[in-house]
Amino acid sequence: MQKKTLFLLIFILAIAVFFRLWKLTEIPPGLYPDVAINGNEALESLKTGNFKLFYPENNGREGLMMWLIVLSFSIFGVSIWSIKIVAALIGILTVFGLYLFTKELFDNLTIQQSNTPTIIALIASFFLATSFWHTNFSRIGFRAILLPFILVFSFYFLLKGLRTKRTRDFIISGVFFGLGFYTYISFRFAVLILPFISVPFWFIYKENNQRKKFLLATGYWLLVTFLVALPIGIHFLKNPQDFLGRAASISVFATQNPIKEFLKSLILHLGMFNFYGDPNWRHNFSGSPMLPWPLGILFLIGIVFSIRDLINSTKTKNYSLCIINYLLISWFFIMFLPGILTFEGIPHSLRVIGVIPVVYIFVAVGGLKVYQFFERNTKRKKLLIFTCLLFLIAMGIFEFNKYFFDWGRNKEVKGAFTERFVREGEFLNSLPKDIQKYVIVNESGVPVPWPDGIPMPAQTIMFIENIKYSSPHSNYLLPKDLDRIKINKEKTVIVSMAFDQNIMNELLKRFPEGEIEEREGFGMFKINF
């Protein structure tokens, strides 16, 4: 690697680090219950040594994210930061992985100018490093952030192995791909991408009379992938209800008119890059396109050129060029399926998180095509380069401002991440240990444990208590279970997660000596104070 390239790559990675670590505990605010339960179950696994392949609560979650959080707790201690740092580090490594994958894809499979693959790889990595979309999911703590990471590294080592014919690369790729089944349900679609890689390579090996080497190499890869994925595969065979989980209930095939819902979802998802993006404040600046409009245009240019090259390379049987475009186009549309096959909350940027790497490759390709067009039609090369640098800086500043200021300080975001649940937990932790504490969970959510447990929102408060005590110290009750409150002589605090005057009045009726207080959106009932 040339010194200039190394410097630029390090600079891009430094930007990725800054975007993913700066004010990590503050933005996004709070701790969303879907993330809090990962922390709670990771802590339970750490204490008991019971590391599950699949954690069935909250509609089911594959285990890899929880195992990584356990490792983080072991190193950094139990905290919100210790959960979020896992996703942040995965996001940073994904930026590096995208550079490696993109350069491998273009550098070794095409006859081009020697610096073109490096330029595409650096541009794609820069835009991923500064991406609102990827930065956001790198800072929340959702397990889905593992998906782009697994994809770029598994395909990087697979392409490298097919080029170098080194067994080691196939084994590493197989390990990564096998681990993908422990990440996020959308990963399972990635299996459909494999024929679009293997078929063009088969013809290349065949032309060089190396069919046996191809079969042996892919055999290694399949064996390693199979062995790594085997434990969770056995789990799904024994527990088929875990395989689909919530996906079955939100599928377009569960609606009365599947074709209509599919077309609606397809159109909305295709338009999410340039017109109307994910409306969920947790995932996006509600409704904003997933790409800034200049990058959205470059994305369209890149995908058009890729489709053109795909058609031409197929006609001319240019298998090396086929590999690039078959892989990129198939990756994009196949990893789009988890979104377009659902009808709820669409367009949904989390379900299609697997397309993020290839989207920014298309942006980079489009950007290079535009640059080459102007380069051919101008004599002022230095001005063109200066303009391109200004453009990159402007896009980076735009995405930074959008995430950390426009979105990060928006009051809607605090509500989307239920920041007050953290405040409620911190309030309970501030009370002396000998005070009797109850939490009335009057927020709706999936019961944990299913089907008769406490709704999911309580997981955030439980985790905040876990930080201080290593286990919840409050008694958690549903509103219908007020009879289970037993008051002795000691001081007692009863917190309702959302302030509800009816619950407060009922408590006052049962315990006339108590007093009601409303604090920042939640209710508090004090007795013997």
Secondary structure, 3 states (H helix, E strand, C coil): CCHHHHHHHHHHHHHHHHHHHCCCCCCCCCCCHHHHHHHHHHHHHHHHCCCCCEECCCCCEECHHHHHHHHHHHHHCCCHHHHHHHHHHHHHHHHHHHHHHHHHHHHCCCCCCCCHHHHHHHHHHHHHHCCHHHHHHHHHCCHHHHHHHHHHHHHHHHHHHHHHCCHHHHHHHHHHHHHHCCCCHHHHHHHHHHHHHHHHHHHHHHHCCCHHHHHHHHHHHHHHHHHHHHHHHHHHHHCCHHHHCCHHHHEHHHCCCHHHHHHHHHHHHHCCCCCCCCCCCCCCCCCCCCCCHHHHHHHHHHHHHHHHHHHHHHHHCCHHHHHHHHHHHHHHHHCCHHHHCECCCCCCCCCCHHHHHHHHHHHHHHHHHHHHHHHHCCCCHHHHHHHHHHHHHHHHHHHHHHHHHHHCCCHHHHHHCCHHHHHHHHHHHHCCCCCEEEEECCCCCCEECCCCCEECCHHHHHHHHHHHHCCCCCEEECHHHHHHCCCCCCCEEEEECCCCHHHHHHHHHHCCCCEEEEECCEEEEEECC
